[in-house]
Amino acid sequence: MASDAVSGKGDYDGTRPPPSRLVTAAALVKRVVSPFLDTIVPPLCLACHAPLASHDALCSGCWSDIDFIRPPLCDRLGLPLSYDSGAGTLSALAVAEPPVYGRARAVARHTGAMRQLIHDLKFRDRQDARRLFGRWLAEAGRELIAEADVLVPVPVHRMKLLRRRFNQAALLADELARLTGRPSAPLALERRRKTATQLGLTREQRRTNVSRAFAVPDRRDPLVRGRRVLLVDDVITTGATISAATAALLDAGAANVDVLALALVTDTTGTVQA
């Protein structure tokens, strides 16, 4: 991201000094208790588990292994571009296939330590990186968040939710809501049709697989109608899932839908992989 403070490089824990010289009781208790808690649960790198001086951070080696997405970007797809041709630049893919959503942004490429962190979250129930994820998302999506009325996570089917016990996109949206003050509506969108895994499918197969899989329940309609929605997910691959989810939100009357994710699957030439 723009700085080591935001990215989580080294031992940075994302805290800031209090705005006044008054030390609150909570801050005082934290200062006294933290050393004892660190003895019981020592701070470790969230990726490689090397010892650190503070929690919710990465070591310098793992931080360097994350390929953060920085400008210049495609204004619509959020793809990294090889050169800057000014504000509002579109990639060839965005021109050829304009997305149904407004704009998409992601923190980093889905490679290296970022891929490991996301897999730990999704498949190993490792939620200890949620605070770091929230800070990254808040920075990468700053412009989108400023214009959003509500955060809506991409839902998982109820059967998968029973097996996994949590929705990683909802966890990310909740953390982002905590940091930004934007409301999160985890029940605004439903995944009504159970779909096959997207892994190994072509772009067209992915689109067919998730077509009309999402819907806004009638009773949740007021949560999105006329509102600017920021759709939150963990990974954007071909864009099929977020496009299907966006279509459902627009059908329910959302004024606009932008997308924010932790990671984006790209190749080195700035195009989304199939």
Rosetta blueprint (number, residue, H / E / L):
1 M L
2 A L
3 S L
4 D H
5 A H
6 V H
7 S H
8 G L
9 K L
10 G L
11 D L
12 Y L
13 D L
14 G L
15 T L
16 R L
17 P L
18 P L
19 P L
20 S L
21 R L
22 L L
23 V L
24 T L
25 A H
26 A H
27 A H
28 L H
29 V H
30 K H
31 R H
32 V H
33 V H
34 S H
35 P H
36 F H
37 L H
38 D H
39 T H
40 I H
41 V L
42 P L
43 P L
44 L E
45 C L
46 L L
47 A L
48 C L
49 H L
50 A L
51 P E
52 L L
53 A L
54 S L
55 H L
56 D L
57 A L
58 L L
59 C L
60 S H
61 G H
62 C H
63 W H
64 S H
65 D L
66 I L
67 D L
68 F E
69 I L
70 R L
71 P L
72 P L
73 L E
74 C L
75 D L
76 R L
77 L L
78 G L
79 L L
80 P E
81 L L
82 S L
83 Y L
84 D L
85 S L
86 G L
87 A L
88 G L
89 T L
90 L L
91 S L
92 A H
93 L H
94 A H
95 V H
96 A H
97 E L
98 P L
99 P L
100 V L
101 Y L
102 G L
103 R L
104 A E
105 R E
106 A E
107 V E
108 A E
109 R E
110 H L
111 T L
112 G H
113 A H
114 M H
115 R H
116 Q H
117 L H
118 I H
119 H H
120 D H
121 L H
122 K H
123 F H
124 R H
125 D L
126 R L
127 Q L
128 D L
129 A L
130 R H
131 R H
132 L H
133 F H
134 G H
135 R H
136 W H
137 L H
138 A H
139 E H
140 A H
141 G L
142 R H
143 E H
144 L H
145 I H
146 A H
147 E H
148 A L
149 D L
150 V E
151 L E
152 V E
153 P E
154 V L
155 P L
156 V L
157 H L
158 R H
159 M H
160 K H
161 L H
162 L H
163 R H
164 R H
165 R L
166 F L
167 N L
168 Q H
169 A H
170 A H
171 L H
172 L H
173 A H
174 D H
175 E H
176 L H
177 A H
178 R H
179 L H
180 T H
181 G L
182 R L
183 P L
184 S E
185 A L
186 P L
187 L L
188 A L
189 L L
190 E E
191 R E
192 R L
193 R L
194 K L
195 T L
196 A L
197 T L
198 Q L
199 L L
200 G L
201 L L
202 T L
203 R H
204 E H
205 Q H
206 R H
207 R H
208 T H
209 N H
210 V H
211 S L
212 R L
213 A L
214 F E
215 A E
216 V L
217 P L
218 D H
219 R H
220 R H
221 D H
222 P H
223 L H
224 V L
225 R L
226 G L
227 R L
228 R E
229 V E
230 L E
231 L E
232 V E
233 D E
234 D E
235 V E
236 I E
237 T L
238 T L
239 G L
240 A H
241 T H
242 I H
243 S H
244 A H
245 A H
246 T H
247 A H
248 A H
249 L H
250 L H
251 D H
252 A L
253 G L
254 A L
255 A L
256 N E
257 V E
258 D E
259 V E
260 L E
261 A E
262 L E
263 A E
264 L E
265 V L
266 T E
267 D L
268 T L
269 T L
270 G L
271 T L
272 V E
273 Q L
274 A L
